[in-house]
């Protein structure tokens, strides 16, 4: 099943094990946060980033890359986690772009 969504739009997921693929066209650092029903991140234990890439039910890349695959197991997420937010950042000091406006918009796909 394929659906193209706009910001804020929701869509039913067919499975509980998902892969979030990010294609940025330039190296980026990917991270993710877990949020409760209001989107609040409860603490550092709900933040995955290259220095701490694994949380229960969530794994992110350990280095900057143009393409990322984040693994999500919705059934393994901590109790109270209702939202997964993907974060992208440009690495500093590598001679690449210094702002996202200088590169094409990233493409994100969720697959089951």
N, C-alpha and C positions, 0 to 999 in steps of 0.2 A: 504494500500500500504506500503510495506516495502522495504527499500533500505539501504545497508551498504555503508557508505561513508568514504573516506580517507581525511586527512587534506587538506583543501582548496577546496574540491569538493562541488558543489551546487546541490540541488535537489528541484524541484517544490513542494510547500506545498499545500495539498488539501483543507485546511481550514484556517480561520484566527484566531480561538481560538485554542491554542496549549498548550501542557504540555511537559515540558522538564524534563525528569526523569534522575537522577544521582544516580548510585549505586557505592559506593566507597569501601565497605568492611571494612572501618574504619571511625570513625566520622571525618567529614570535615565541614568547614564553606563554604556555597555557597553564591555567590553574582552574580550580573550581571551589565553590563554597556550597555548603548545605544550609538550607534555611528552614525555619519552622513555618507554621501556617501563615504568619505575617511576613515571612521573608527574613526574619532576624537570624543572624548567625550566632549561635550560642557561645562560641569561644574558638580558640585556636584549633581545638580538636575537630572542628567542622570546616577546616580550610585545607585543601590539597594543593600543593605547589611543587616545583622541581626538588626542593630541599626536603620535602615531606610528601612524597607522591601518592601515598596510599591511605585511604580511610576505609572503614567498613563499607563495602559496596561501591567504592569509587576509586579509580586509579587514573592519574594523569602522567604525561610525559616527564622525563627527568632532565630534558635539555631543550633549548630553543630549536625550532625546526619550522619549515614552511608548511608542513602537513602534520597534523596530530590526530591521534585516536585515543579518546578517553573511554574507558570501560566503566559501565554503570550496571549494577545489579540492584534493582529497586527493592527486592525482598531482603537484601542484606544491609540496606541503609539503616542507620540508627533510628530507634523509636523517636518520633517527633519530627523527623526530617520530611518535609513536604515539597521541597524545591531544590533543584540543582542549578546553580548559576555558573556559567563558564566565563572565565576572565582571560583576556589576552593582553599582553604587554610587549612592547618592543624592547629587545635587549639593549643595554647601554654599552658603549665602548667597542662596538664591532664594525663600525663604518657603515652601518645600514641607515635606513630612514630614522629620523628623530621624532616623527609624528605620523599617526595613522592617515592623516589627510594627504600624505605624499604617496600613498600606495592604494591599489584597488581594495575595495571592501572585502573582508574575508567571507568565505562561503562555509556554512555549517549545515551538516546533514545528520539526522538521527536515524539509525538503522537498528533493526531487531535481529 
